[in-house]
């Protein structure tokens, strides 16, 4: 629907109370002193991309590793909120050593409800006393390339020459040492106890034929059908529950011989809708045996069946990791995708997606929050994507994990090879937005109490 740019009604007194003013560090911390200098190359009141350029200068007396430093640029989001994309045009320290993440402001105010957090890898090096990072020519834009109003953004000024900016903050080790935040940067804590119904499963099963799997609403998929290589078989025997680091996990192992494939999937019944979905998942970059290079997809997702082409009641929320690329991508990529609908022949996809092109090999905490018209994806506590509007799901979904090979994506030579994905636990809280930290706390609570499974979702 058509909406004007959203505004929260804030009393002047409340806004003033929310202001968090930078205070000069005590003498014991004065050695750590960094100054953020800002200019912009996009000075208009509206623009198709925001272009904040920065330098950070070490005005202290000690050398500071940049990997310990973050910088925050605060702004007000547009409506409809389709999410934002970060890019680095050029940087003295190398764009490959600079990261950009969008995060919500814990206490939204009139001129900011989120911020861009700029970080550094170890490859960016360090800052000696008196040294500057040099230019960081950064930019960000809406996922649909829609217009952005800058004049109501807290950190924006139209200056074209570098000068210190107090509306940009700098942190070292999470502690602000420069600038003034417009509000509380941290997300507000969630209530300690669930307010809706919950599902928790620690996957403490003996095998894919364990009777408790079906009793608890799970199905280990068998037979044929997509997605995947034509003629692939879904093999329950390749879904196992080994002990890893002292605890049980669900392990999916899918294999192929260069032409035919055996794939794996386990899914829960379709009864989940709004709330918080979470799982701890182990992605892998290399096969556990055989040659590498197949286009394989490792997943955690929810889905409503497609009853007809372009079915308006279809819904799907995906985490999909492609360690060897695929779908036109040459290498590692993690997608989060929110679907409105699709048709298979001819192929038409109506979705919105966010991606990061890097390795995600290893354990990761994956969270999807579905509430208030927004679908928010988190990876290891960091906001990965924010989707919504017409892509918001309309109907109950199932919870799924599968491991499959992209049609046409097998390395063209014979020989058995296999990939694995592991899942430590899965959690769902109905009709409740649960922060990633609170999810981990609740899972720890189940485990410390010896609870392996709970399901009150109807």
DONUTI-902540 format. One line per field, with one value per residue (C-alpha): residue number from 1; residue in three letters; x negated, y negated, z negated; chain. Coordinates in Angstrom, 2 decimals, always signed. Layout:
BEGIN
resi NUM/... .
resn ALA/... .
X X/... .
Y Y/... .
Z Z/... .
chain A/... .
! end
This chain:
BEGIN
resi 1/2/3/4/5/6/7/8/9/10/11/12/13/14/15/16/17/18/19/20/21/22/23/24/25/26/27/28/29/30/31/32/33/34/35/36/37/38/39/40/41/42/43/44/45/46/47/48/49/50/51/52/53/54/55/56/57/58/59/60/61/62/63/64/65/66/67/68/69/70/71/72/73/74/75/76/77/78/79/80/81/82/83/84/85/86/87/88/89/90/91/92/93/94/95/96/97/98/99/100/101/102/103/104/105/106/107/108/109/110/111/112/113/114/115/116/117/118/119/120/121/122/123/124/125/126/127/128/129/130/131/132/133/134/135/136/137/138/139/140/141/142/143/144/145/146/147/148/149/150/151/152/153/154/155/156/157/158/159/160/161/162/163/164/165/166/167/168/169/170/171/172/173/174/175/176/177/178/179/180/181/182/183/184/185/186/187/188/189/190/191/192/193/194/195/196/197/198/199/200/201/202/203/204/205/206/207/208/209/210/211/212/213/214/215/216/217/218/219/220/221/222/223/224/225/226/227/228/229/230/231/232/233/234/235/236/237/238/239/240/241/242/243/244/245/246/247/248/249/250/251/252/253/254/255/256/257/258/259/260/261/262/263/264/265/266/267/268/269/270/271/272/273/274/275/276/277/278/279/280/281/282/283/284/285/286/287/288/289/290/291/292/293/294/295/296/297/298/299/300/301/302/303/304/305/306/307/308/309/310/311/312/313/314/315/316/317/318/319/320/321/322/323/324/325/326/327/328/329/330/331/332/333/334/335/336/337/338/339/340/341/342/343/344/345/346/347/348/349/350/351/352/353/354/355/356/357/358/359/360/361/362/363/364/365/366/367/368/369/370/371/372/373/374/375/376/377/378/379/380/381/382/383/384/385/386/387/388/389/390/391/392/393/394/395/396/397/398/399/400/401/402/403/404/405/406/407/408/409/410/411/412/413/414/415/416/417/418/419/420/421/422/423/424/425/426/427/428/429/430/431/432/433/434/435/436/437/438/439/440/441/442/443/444/445/446/447/448/449/450/451/452/453/454/455/456/457/458 .
resn UNK/UNK/UNK/UNK/UNK/UNK/UNK/UNK/UNK/UNK/UNK/UNK/UNK/UNK/UNK/UNK/UNK/UNK/UNK/UNK/UNK/UNK/UNK/UNK/UNK/UNK/UNK/UNK/UNK/UNK/UNK/UNK/UNK/UNK/UNK/UNK/UNK/UNK/UNK/UNK/UNK/UNK/UNK/UNK/UNK/UNK/UNK/UNK/UNK/UNK/UNK/UNK/UNK/UNK/UNK/UNK/UNK/UNK/UNK/UNK/UNK/UNK/UNK/UNK/UNK/UNK/UNK/UNK/UNK/UNK/UNK/UNK/UNK/UNK/UNK/UNK/UNK/UNK/UNK/UNK/UNK/UNK/UNK/UNK/UNK/UNK/UNK/UNK/UNK/UNK/UNK/UNK/UNK/UNK/UNK/UNK/UNK/UNK/UNK/UNK/UNK/UNK/UNK/UNK/UNK/UNK/UNK/UNK/UNK/UNK/UNK/UNK/UNK/UNK/UNK/UNK/UNK/UNK/UNK/UNK/UNK/UNK/UNK/UNK/UNK/UNK/UNK/UNK/UNK/UNK/UNK/UNK/UNK/UNK/UNK/UNK/UNK/UNK/UNK/UNK/UNK/UNK/UNK/UNK/UNK/UNK/UNK/UNK/UNK/UNK/UNK/UNK/UNK/UNK/UNK/UNK/UNK/UNK/UNK/UNK/UNK/UNK/UNK/UNK/UNK/UNK/UNK/UNK/UNK/UNK/UNK/UNK/UNK/UNK/UNK/UNK/UNK/UNK/UNK/UNK/UNK/UNK/UNK/UNK/UNK/UNK/UNK/UNK/UNK/UNK/UNK/UNK/UNK/UNK/UNK/UNK/UNK/UNK/UNK/UNK/UNK/UNK/UNK/UNK/UNK/UNK/UNK/UNK/UNK/UNK/UNK/UNK/UNK/UNK/UNK/UNK/UNK/UNK/UNK/UNK/UNK/UNK/UNK/UNK/UNK/UNK/UNK/UNK/UNK/UNK/UNK/UNK/UNK/UNK/UNK/UNK/UNK/UNK/UNK/UNK/UNK/UNK/UNK/UNK/UNK/UNK/UNK/UNK/UNK/UNK/UNK/UNK/UNK/UNK/UNK/UNK/UNK/UNK/UNK/UNK/UNK/UNK/UNK/UNK/UNK/UNK/UNK/UNK/UNK/UNK/UNK/UNK/UNK/UNK/UNK/UNK/UNK/UNK/UNK/UNK/UNK/UNK/UNK/UNK/UNK/UNK/UNK/UNK/UNK/UNK/UNK/UNK/UNK/UNK/UNK/UNK/UNK/UNK/UNK/UNK/UNK/UNK/UNK/UNK/UNK/UNK/UNK/UNK/UNK/UNK/UNK/UNK/UNK/UNK/UNK/UNK/UNK/UNK/UNK/UNK/UNK/UNK/UNK/UNK/UNK/UNK/UNK/UNK/UNK/UNK/UNK/UNK/UNK/UNK/UNK/UNK/UNK/UNK/UNK/UNK/UNK/UNK/UNK/UNK/UNK/UNK/UNK/UNK/UNK/UNK/UNK/UNK/UNK/UNK/UNK/UNK/UNK/UNK/UNK/UNK/UNK/UNK/UNK/UNK/UNK/UNK/UNK/UNK/UNK/UNK/UNK/UNK/UNK/UNK/UNK/UNK/UNK/UNK/UNK/UNK/UNK/UNK/UNK/UNK/UNK/UNK/UNK/UNK/UNK/UNK/UNK/UNK/UNK/UNK/UNK/UNK/UNK/UNK/UNK/UNK/UNK/UNK/UNK/UNK/UNK/UNK/UNK/UNK/UNK/UNK/UNK/UNK/UNK/UNK/UNK/UNK/UNK/UNK/UNK/UNK/UNK/UNK/UNK/UNK/UNK/UNK/UNK/UNK/UNK/UNK/UNK/UNK/UNK/UNK/UNK/UNK/UNK/UNK/UNK/UNK/UNK/UNK/UNK/UNK/UNK/UNK/UNK/UNK/UNK/UNK/UNK/UNK/UNK/UNK/UNK/UNK/UNK/UNK .
X +0.00/-1.11/-2.45/-4.29/-7.61/-7.00/-7.38/-7.14/-5.44/-8.01/-7.56/-10.39/-11.08/-11.31/-13.63/-15.88/-15.91/-16.87/-19.95/-23.12/-25.94/-29.57/-31.58/-35.32/-37.06/-38.77/-42.52/-42.99/-41.32/-42.56/-45.30/-42.53/-41.35/-39.98/-38.35/-35.85/-36.02/-33.12/-32.17/-29.78/-29.80/-25.97/-24.81/-21.21/-18.16/-17.16/-19.40/-19.37/-22.36/-23.87/-27.62/-29.23/-33.01/-35.16/-38.62/-39.47/-42.46/-44.28/-44.52/-45.65/-48.98/-48.67/-48.52/-44.98/-44.24/-41.47/-39.88/-38.81/-37.20/-33.69/-32.08/-28.34/-26.36/-22.77/-19.79/-16.04/-14.70/-12.36/-8.92/-8.36/-11.31/-12.88/-16.27/-19.60/-22.78/-26.29/-29.16/-32.68/-33.78/-37.40/-39.49/-43.14/-43.06/-41.32/-37.58/-38.10/-39.13/-36.01/-32.61/-29.20/-26.22/-22.82/-21.42/-18.27/-18.60/-17.49/-15.70/-14.44/-14.17/-12.82/-16.00/-17.26/-15.83/-18.91/-22.58/-25.25/-28.06/-31.39/-34.00/-37.45/-39.14/-42.62/-43.91/-43.16/-46.11/-46.38/-46.60/-49.69/-49.36/-48.70/-47.96/-44.80/-42.97/-42.93/-39.83/-36.97/-34.58/-31.45/-27.88/-24.58/-21.24/-17.80/-17.41/-14.93/-17.05/-14.19/-14.73/-16.30/-15.62/-18.81/-17.76/-16.00/-18.96/-20.84/-24.39/-23.90/-25.36/-25.97/-29.60/-32.07/-35.30/-36.43/-35.78/-35.25/-31.65/-30.10/-26.97/-29.07/-30.29/-33.43/-33.78/-36.74/-35.85/-32.21/-32.84/-32.07/-35.12/-33.99/-30.74/-27.13/-24.57/-20.98/-19.65/-20.39/-22.41/-21.53/-18.34/-15.97/-15.96/-13.09/-10.96/-12.68/-9.81/-7.96/-4.52/-3.32/-3.67/-7.10/-8.92/-12.36/-14.20/-17.74/-17.72/-18.55/-17.41/-19.00/-18.44/-16.11/-13.81/-13.46/-9.69/-9.88/-10.68/-7.22/-5.55/-6.98/-5.75/-8.90/-9.17/-12.39/-11.82/-11.97/-11.25/-11.70/-10.77/-12.41/-14.37/-17.66/-19.20/-16.59/-15.93/-17.53/-16.33/-15.69/-17.38/-16.31/-19.30/-21.62/-19.93/-21.81/-22.22/-25.87/-27.40/-29.57/-31.52/-29.55/-26.06/-23.71/-23.22/-21.14/-23.42/-22.34/-24.67/-23.95/-26.02/-26.29/-28.45/-28.57/-25.13/-22.65/-22.24/-20.97/-19.69/-18.47/-15.71/-13.88/-10.88/-8.26/-4.52/-2.97/-1.75/-4.16/-3.47/-4.35/-7.05/-10.74/-12.45/-16.00/-18.52/-22.20/-23.55/-26.95/-27.71/-30.58/-32.70/-34.28/-32.96/-33.60/-34.80/-35.42/-36.05/-34.96/-33.07/-29.45/-26.80/-25.25/-22.65/-22.64/-19.49/-17.27/-13.88/-10.11/-7.60/-3.92/-3.11/-2.49/+1.04/+0.96/-1.38/-1.70/+0.35/+0.87/+0.94/-2.51/-5.22/-8.88/-11.63/-15.11/-18.63/-20.53/-24.31/-26.06/-29.70/-30.68/-28.39/-25.58/-22.65/-25.20/-27.44/-31.08/-31.89/-30.66/-27.41/-24.76/-21.26/-18.30/-15.21/-11.60/-9.10/-5.74/-5.16/-6.49/-5.68/-7.86/-7.13/-8.06/-10.12/-8.87/-10.17/-8.54/-10.88/-13.32/-16.77/-19.89/-23.25/-26.84/-29.65/-32.05/-32.64/-30.20/-31.85/-31.33/-28.64/-26.21/-23.20/-20.44/-17.34/-14.25/-11.82/-8.35/-6.29/-4.54/-4.88/-8.66/-10.84/-14.26/-17.14/-20.06/-23.37/-25.35/-23.46/-23.95/-21.09/-21.60/-18.42/-15.18/-12.36/-8.61/-5.71/-4.09/-6.64/-5.39/-3.96/-0.19/+0.23/-1.25/-4.51/-6.59/-10.16/-12.66/-16.32/-17.64/-20.84/-20.56/-22.39/-21.44/-20.26/-23.07/-25.56/-27.40/-31.08/-31.14/-33.27/-32.43/-33.32/-31.42/-31.42/-29.36/-28.61/-27.30/-25.23/-24.61/-21.92/-22.48/-18.98/-15.87/-13.60/-10.36/-8.44/-4.92/-3.74/-6.89/-9.92/-12.88/-16.36/-19.23/-20.81/-17.54/-17.15/-20.55/-19.62/-16.40/-18.12/-20.75/-17.91/-16.33/-19.65/-20.61/-17.20/-17.71/-14.88/-15.51/-12.16/-9.17/-6.27/-3.15/-2.47/+0.99 .
Y +0.00/-3.60/-5.22/-8.41/-8.34/-7.04/-9.24/-8.36/-11.02/-12.03/-14.70/-17.18/-16.29/-12.58/-13.27/-15.37/-12.70/-10.07/-12.01/-10.30/-12.83/-11.91/-12.50/-13.04/-9.80/-9.73/-10.12/-6.36/-5.94/-9.13/-7.19/-5.80/-8.85/-8.71/-11.49/-10.89/-13.31/-13.40/-14.83/-13.78/-13.64/-13.52/-16.85/-16.93/-16.87/-13.66/-11.15/-7.64/-6.72/-8.19/-8.82/-9.34/-9.62/-9.31/-9.42/-8.37/-10.00/-8.67/-11.68/-9.57/-8.23/-4.50/-2.44/-1.19/+1.95/+1.01/+4.44/+3.19/+0.02/-0.66/-3.84/-4.55/-6.81/-7.39/-7.91/-7.57/-4.73/-5.21/-3.70/-1.16/+0.37/+2.67/+2.81/+1.17/+2.26/+1.13/+0.52/-0.84/-2.82/-3.35/-3.31/-3.88/-0.79/+1.27/+1.81/+5.51/+4.58/+2.53/+3.93/+2.30/+3.55/+1.92/+2.14/+0.81/-1.98/-0.76/-4.06/-5.52/-9.31/-11.74/-11.79/-8.24/-4.75/-2.82/-3.20/-1.99/-0.39/-0.45/+2.06/+3.26/+6.59/+7.30/+6.52/+2.82/+2.65/+0.22/-3.50/-4.90/-8.15/-10.97/-8.60/-8.65/-5.88/-8.03/-8.26/-5.79/-6.62/-4.72/-4.63/-2.88/-2.68/-1.14/+2.37/+1.05/-2.02/-4.23/-7.86/-8.65/-11.86/-12.96/-16.22/-14.36/-12.04/-12.65/-12.22/-14.01/-17.40/-18.72/-19.73/-18.72/-19.16/-16.91/-18.18/-16.47/-15.29/-14.78/-13.18/-10.21/-7.96/-5.83/-2.80/-0.77/+2.63/+1.57/-1.53/-4.90/-7.18/-9.81/-11.53/-11.75/-9.04/-10.21/-7.46/-4.08/-2.13/+1.21/+3.12/+3.18/+6.47/+8.86/+10.27/+13.21/+15.64/+16.60/+15.02/+17.48/+21.14/+22.64/+25.41/+26.61/+29.66/+30.73/+33.55/+36.25/+39.08/+42.44/+42.62/+41.44/+44.35/+43.28/+43.38/+40.13/+38.15/+38.70/+38.51/+35.02/+33.77/+34.25/+36.01/+37.39/+36.98/+39.94/+40.63/+38.21/+34.67/+31.27/+29.27/+30.62/+32.77/+34.43/+37.95/+37.33/+39.49/+38.19/+40.80/+41.05/+43.28/+40.31/+38.29/+39.26/+38.04/+38.32/+37.01/+33.96/+32.18/+34.08/+33.42/+34.86/+33.06/+33.71/+34.40/+34.19/+35.85/+35.60/+37.28/+37.71/+39.51/+36.76/+37.56/+39.05/+37.76/+38.73/+35.73/+35.17/+33.22/+33.17/+30.92/+30.17/+29.99/+26.79/+24.87/+21.96/+18.37/+15.14/+15.16/+16.02/+18.93/+19.91/+22.69/+23.31/+24.61/+25.85/+25.01/+26.61/+25.38/+28.68/+32.19/+34.79/+37.07/+36.89/+34.03/+30.47/+27.94/+29.12/+26.42/+27.50/+25.69/+25.92/+24.52/+23.49/+22.27/+22.09/+22.69/+22.81/+25.15/+23.60/+24.65/+23.05/+20.85/+17.41/+18.60/+15.46/+17.57/+19.04/+18.06/+18.93/+17.53/+18.81/+19.03/+20.70/+21.17/+22.00/+22.81/+23.28/+20.69/+21.36/+19.44/+17.30/+16.77/+17.93/+18.61/+18.67/+16.80/+16.76/+15.69/+14.65/+14.60/+13.69/+14.95/+13.60/+16.32/+17.90/+20.03/+22.79/+22.74/+20.25/+19.33/+16.21/+15.41/+12.74/+12.32/+10.00/+11.20/+10.06/+11.76/+11.74/+13.11/+14.71/+18.05/+19.02/+22.35/+23.36/+22.97/+20.05/+18.89/+18.13/+16.18/+15.07/+12.66/+12.43/+9.63/+6.34/+6.64/+7.16/+10.24/+9.74/+12.17/+12.35/+14.21/+14.60/+11.73/+9.29/+8.02/+9.61/+8.53/+6.64/+7.49/+7.00/+5.12/+7.30/+10.08/+10.65/+14.19/+14.65/+18.31/+20.92/+22.56/+25.65/+25.56/+27.26/+28.21/+29.70/+30.27/+30.55/+30.10/+27.46/+28.88/+28.50/+27.71/+31.02/+31.22/+33.17/+36.09/+39.38/+40.31/+40.41/+37.19/+36.02/+32.83/+32.41/+29.89/+30.14/+28.69/+28.43/+27.28/+25.51/+23.05/+21.22/+18.71/+18.00/+14.36/+13.07/+11.15/+12.74/+11.24/+13.52/+13.19/+14.15/+17.15/+18.43/+17.81/+19.79/+22.67/+22.74/+22.85/+25.88/+27.69/+26.90/+28.27/+31.45/+30.67/+32.27/+31.42/+29.13/+28.32/+26.38/+24.88/+25.91 .
Z +0.00/+0.52/-2.59/-3.34/-5.07/-8.60/-11.63/-15.27/-17.38/-19.95/-22.55/-22.73/-26.31/-25.49/-22.58/-24.74/-27.43/-24.88/-23.76/-24.86/-25.05/-24.62/-27.78/-27.76/-28.71/-32.10/-32.23/-32.51/-29.10/-27.45/-25.65/-23.40/-21.46/-17.92/-15.89/-13.08/-10.17/-7.71/-4.32/-1.59/+2.18/+2.31/+0.90/+2.13/-0.14/+1.64/+3.39/+4.78/+2.62/-0.52/-0.21/-3.62/-3.37/-6.48/-7.89/-11.44/-13.12/-16.17/-18.49/-21.43/-22.59/-21.88/-18.70/-17.98/-15.89/-13.49/-13.92/-17.37/-15.97/-14.65/-13.33/-13.29/-10.92/-12.10/-9.82/-9.46/-7.31/-4.36/-3.81/-2.40/-4.22/-1.63/-3.33/-2.53/-0.75/-1.69/+0.72/+0.58/+3.65/+2.62/-0.53/-1.32/-3.58/-0.88/-0.46/-1.13/-4.68/-5.43/-6.42/-6.66/-8.67/-9.26/-12.78/-14.51/-17.06/-20.47/-21.21/-17.91/-17.71/-15.12/-13.00/-13.45/-13.83/-12.66/-11.84/-9.46/-11.48/-9.67/-10.82/-9.82/-9.26/-10.57/-7.08/-7.66/-10.04/-12.94/-13.66/-15.33/-17.32/-14.87/-11.98/-9.83/-8.02/-4.90/-2.73/-3.14/-0.29/-1.31/-0.08/-0.71/+1.06/+0.78/+2.15/+4.74/+5.55/+4.34/+3.25/-0.12/-2.05/-3.79/-5.48/-8.29/-8.97/-12.22/-10.89/-7.56/-6.74/-3.25/-3.71/-1.01/-2.99/-5.82/-9.36/-12.73/-13.14/-16.56/-15.06/-13.98/-16.78/-17.08/-19.35/-20.48/-21.84/-21.97/-24.11/-22.51/-22.56/-20.06/-19.20/-20.38/-19.73/-19.13/-21.39/-22.90/-20.29/-21.83/-21.09/-24.09/-26.02/-25.47/-28.28/-30.00/-29.40/-26.23/-25.82/-23.13/-22.35/-21.66/-19.84/-20.91/-19.66/-20.56/-17.95/-20.48/-18.22/-17.55/-13.78/-11.02/-11.89/-15.55/-16.24/-18.24/-15.05/-13.55/-16.97/-17.38/-14.01/-11.90/-8.55/-7.10/-3.39/-1.03/+2.63/+5.53/+6.47/+6.53/+5.89/+7.15/+9.83/+12.08/+10.84/+7.43/+4.55/+1.03/-1.15/-4.85/-5.63/-5.04/-7.83/-10.98/-14.56/-15.58/-18.80/-18.14/-20.92/-23.54/-22.16/-19.58/-16.25/-13.16/-10.19/-6.57/-4.07/-0.34/+2.33/+6.08/+8.64/+11.26/+12.69/+10.19/+6.63/+3.19/+1.23/-2.34/-4.06/-7.39/-7.97/-10.60/-10.07/-8.74/-11.81/-12.26/-11.32/-13.12/-15.77/-15.97/-14.20/-15.15/-14.59/-15.16/-11.85/-10.67/-7.03/-5.13/-2.22/-1.15/-0.59/-3.28/-0.49/+3.24/+5.63/+4.86/+6.97/+7.16/+6.79/+3.49/+1.34/-2.48/-4.09/-6.99/-5.78/-6.24/-3.45/-2.49/+0.45/+3.87/+4.83/+8.31/+10.35/+8.74/+5.75/+3.59/+0.40/+1.04/-1.42/-1.95/-4.20/-3.34/-4.59/-1.71/-1.68/+1.60/+0.77/+4.42/+5.91/+8.33/+9.86/+11.68/+8.64/+8.94/+5.26/+1.64/+1.06/-1.69/-0.68/-2.79/-0.58/-1.31/+1.26/+2.31/+4.95/+8.13/+11.14/+12.51/+16.27/+17.56/+14.51/+12.70/+9.20/+7.04/+4.08/+2.35/+1.30/-0.51/-0.15/-1.42/+0.71/-1.72/-3.41/-6.16/-6.90/-10.54/-13.21/-12.94/-14.95/-12.43/-13.50/-11.53/-13.20/-11.59/-13.12/-12.39/-8.63/-8.72/-8.26/-9.85/-9.38/-11.83/-11.56/-14.80/-16.41/-13.52/-11.37/-7.95/-6.12/-6.72/-4.30/-4.37/-2.83/-0.13/-0.73/-4.28/-4.65/-4.86/-5.89/-8.26/-7.19/-7.93/-9.28/-6.99/-6.64/-3.42/-1.45/+2.33/+5.63/+8.18/+11.50/+14.03/+11.29/+10.90/+11.78/+15.04/+13.99/+12.28/+8.72/+5.46/+3.41/+0.43/-1.49/-5.02/-6.98/-10.73/-13.01/-16.75/-17.74/-16.46/-18.33/-17.58/-19.73/-18.51/-18.28/-19.97/-18.77/-20.54/-20.19/-19.10/-22.55/-24.25/-21.94/-23.08/-26.70/-26.36/-24.60/-27.35/-29.86/-28.19/-28.10/-31.69/-32.75/-30.73/-28.30/-24.89/-23.28/-23.88/-21.57/-22.59/-19.14/-17.94 .
chain A/A/A/A/A/A/A/A/A/A/A/A/A/A/A/A/A/A/A/A/A/A/A/A/A/A/A/A/A/A/A/A/A/A/A/A/A/A/A/A/A/A/A/A/A/A/A/A/A/A/A/A/A/A/A/A/A/A/A/A/A/A/A/A/A/A/A/A/A/A/A/A/A/A/A/A/A/A/A/A/A/A/A/A/A/A/A/A/A/A/A/A/A/A/A/A/A/A/A/A/A/A/A/A/A/A/A/A/A/A/A/A/A/A/A/A/A/A/A/A/A/A/A/A/A/A/A/A/A/A/A/A/A/A/A/A/A/A/A/A/A/A/A/A/A/A/A/A/A/A/A/A/A/A/A/A/A/A/A/A/A/A/A/A/A/A/A/A/A/A/A/A/A/A/A/A/A/A/A/A/A/A/A/A/A/A/A/A/A/A/A/A/A/A/A/A/A/A/A/A/A/A/A/A/A/A/A/A/A/A/A/A/A/A/A/A/A/A/A/A/A/A/A/A/A/A/A/A/A/A/A/A/A/A/A/A/A/A/A/A/A/A/A/A/A/A/A/A/A/A/A/A/A/A/A/A/A/A/A/A/A/A/A/A/A/A/A/A/A/A/A/A/A/A/A/A/A/A/A/A/A/A/A/A/A/A/A/A/A/A/A/A/A/A/A/A/A/A/A/A/A/A/A/A/A/A/A/A/A/A/A/A/A/A/A/A/A/A/A/A/A/A/A/A/A/A/A/A/A/A/A/A/A/A/A/A/A/A/A/A/A/A/A/A/A/A/A/A/A/A/A/A/A/A/A/A/A/A/A/A/A/A/A/A/A/A/A/A/A/A/A/A/A/A/A/A/A/A/A/A/A/A/A/A/A/A/A/A/A/A/A/A/A/A/A/A/A/A/A/A/A/A/A/A/A/A/A/A/A/A/A/A/A/A/A/A/A/A/A/A/A/A/A/A/A/A/A/A/A/A/A/A/A/A/A/A/A/A/A/A/A/A/A/A/A/A/A/A/A/A/A/A/A/A/A/A/A/A .
! end
